[in-house]
Amino acid sequence: MPFSLDGFRCGVVLLAVTIIAGAAHAQAPVPLVPQARPQQSQPQAKPPSTPERKTNDVTLRSTPVVSSAQPLSPQQTATLQKVSTAFNAMHDMQATFTQVEFDGARATGRFFLTKPGRVRFQYDRPSPLEIVADGSDLVVRDRKLNTQDFYPLKQTPLRYLLNERIDLTKDAKVLAVLQDNDLVTVVIEDRNDFSQGQLTLFFDAHSYELRQWSVIDSNGRETAVAIHNVALNRPNNPELFKIYVLPGIGPQ
């Protein structure tokens, strides 16, 4: 799909902060065509493989929609603990990423993460946007217009990826855990004072390393991100996560 900055900016914001996705799309609405999704099986039954969807050369797993929490079996709880242990062993991450919007728009870029609380999404051209979090604030920056919008990091779904340590059996409201031969899929309810949505994390079924995540807001709009060429625990340059406050712009 041809690149559209207005539509893509909405997707970037949805990725970064679900609290303002609705306001952004009120200015530039894009119809969402609902897709039928398979119902989740009971915990005792073997769950089906997560369906795939392709965009150009990238295959993304479709996100299961779960309306309420399902009781977790001892095996699913043990899987969550393994995922948490593997994720806690990671302090730094570098990767390339592919982002796909709910309307099919696609972008690529580089991704840097350092716990706790620091992340940078550097989008490839033609997008002038980047997302930077410094541990307390998150900004969506437009390099072309030299503008940036500030949001509290604690109100974004990215907080689950940026905690120094996490125990998914205790620190999140897990709605479902699915596993097939390739991936472990963890569906989390993302709720704050401003909105309610769903965060889905996809981990490798053998190494339990993060492979993909998606955010669905309360209106059903989804942004999915797949990461590739991952390098773990290679120290990142701290300058990547600095937020340079522009005159008249920034947290008061």
N, C-alpha and C positions, 0 to 999 in steps of 0.2 A: 504494500500500500504506500502511495506517495507520502512523504514526510509533511506533516502539518504541525507547525509550532504551537498553535492555539490548542489543538487537541492533545498534542504530546505533553504540553506543559501541565494539562490537567492530570495526565497519567503520572507524570513525575511527582506531582503533589500528592496524588493518591498513594503512590509508593511510599512517600516520605511521611505524610501526615493525613490520616483519614479524617481528621476533624474538619478539614476545609475542602474536602473533595466535592461535597454537595454544592457549596457556594461557587466553586470554580466552574462546575458544569452548568449551573444556572445561567452563566454568561455565555457558554458555548455548548449547548446540549448536543449529545450524540446518542441516537437510539441504540439501546442494547437489545439484541435478539436473544431471548432465553434459549438455552440448549438443554435438552433432556440429559439428565445425569443418572447413573445407576444408583439404586438404593443400597445403603451399607448393609452388609449381612450381620447377623447376630454374632456376638463375641465368640460363641462356641464353634461357629462355622468358619471355614477357611475363606478369607476375603478374596474377592476377585482382583486381578491385576488392575492397577490404576490405568484408565484409558490414556492414550497419547494423542497429542495434536501437534502438527508440524507447521513451522513457519520458516520458509526458505530452507536453510541447511540445518536448522535447529529443531529438535524434537522436545516438546514440553509435555509434561504430564498434566492432564486435566485435573482440576481441583475438585475433590468431592465436597458437596454441600451437606452439612450436617446441622440439623435444626436444634438438637438437644444432646446433652452428654450421654454417652453410652457407658455402661459399666465395663470397666477394664478387667480383663482376665489377669491372673498372675503372670502369664507369659508376656502380655502387653505391658504390664508394669515393669517387668524385667527389661524389656526392650527400651522403654523410656529411660531407665537408669543407665543403660549402655550408651544411649544417645547423649545423655547429659554428661557422662564421664568423658566421652570422646570430645564433646564440644568444649568442656572445661579445660581440656588439655591444649586447646588452641588459644593462643594469645594474639597472634598477628596472622593476617591473611592478605594475600594479593591474588587477583584473578582478573580475567576478562569476563564481561557479562553481556547477555542478550536480554533486553526488556521488551515485553509484548503487552500492548494495551488491550483493553476490552473491545476496542473497535478494529483490532488487527494491526494497528501501527506498530512499527518495530524499530528499535534503536540498539546500538552497541556502545561499549565503552570499557573503561578500566575501573576496578573496584579495589579499595584499600580499607582494611579494618584493623584497628588496634583496640583491644579491651583495656580498661572499660570506657565505653561511650564514644569512641572516635571512629568515624567512617567517612569515606569520600567516594562518590560516584562521579567519575570524569567521563562525560558523554562525548562520543565521537561526533564530528561534523556530519550533517548540518546543524545539529542541536547546539545552541549556545549555553545550555544549562548545565549546572553541576549541583550536587548536594553535598554539603559538608556538615559534619557534627563534631564539636570539640569537647564533648563530655558533658555539657550542660545545655547548650543550644544547638539547634539545627537550622541551617539556612538553605533555601533554594535560590541559587544565584544565577543571574542572566549575564553572561560575560559580554554579550553584545550591547545590551542596554546599560551595563554597569549598575545593576540593581540587585538587591537581595532581600528576601522575606524571611523573618525569624519566627521560629516555633520552639516551644519547650520540648526537649528531647523525650522527656518522660511521657509525653502525650502522643508519641508515635509508635507504630508497631515495630519499628526497628529496635526498640529497647530490649526486646527478647533476644536479639542477636548480639547485643553490645554489653550485656552484663558480664562482669568478671567471672562469676560462677552462676550456674542455674541448675535447678533440680526440677525437671519438668513434671515430676510426680507431685510436687508441692507448690511450685511458684507460678503455675499457670492453670487456667481452667481448660483442661484437655477434653475435647469433645469426642475424639476418636483416634485410634491408632490402627493403621492398616500396614500390611507388609506383604510384598511379593518377592520374587527371586532377585529383583534389582534394587528396590527402594523400600525404605520405611517412611510412611507418610503420617505426620502428626498434625492434627487439626486442633487449633487453639481458638477459643473465643477471645477476641480483642475488644475489651470494653474499657472506656474511660468516662470522664464527666461530660464529654461532648458527643460521643458517638459510640456505636456498637458495630463491629464487623467480625471478620474471620481471617485469621492468619494460618496458612498451611505451610509447614516446613517439610521438605523432602530430603532424606538422608540416604547415602549409600547403604545398602542392606548388609554389607560385609565390613566396611571400615567405619561406618556411621558418620562419615564426613558429609557436611552440608553440600547439596547439589542444586537446590532450587527452592524458591519460596514464592508465595503468592498472597496478595491482600485483596479481600473482597469487602467493600464498604456496605453500609446498611441499605444502599439502593441497588446492590447486586453488581456494581462495577468492579471488575477485576484487573489487577496489574500483576503480571508474572515475571519473575527474574530467574534466569538460569545462569550459573557461573561455570566457567571453563578455565583450563590452564591454571589450576589452583596451586599456589605456593603457600605452605603453612609455616608459621613461626619464623619467617624471614623479617627482621625488624624493618618497620616503615619509618620514613623520614617524618619527624614530628611536624615539620612545616606543612605537610599535606593537610593537616587538620586545623590549621589556624584560620580563624574567622577575622578578617580585616573589616572593621566597622567603617562604613562609608559615612560621610558627613550627613547628619540628620537622619540616619537609618540605623536601627539596632535596638536592642532591648533597653528600656528606660529604667 
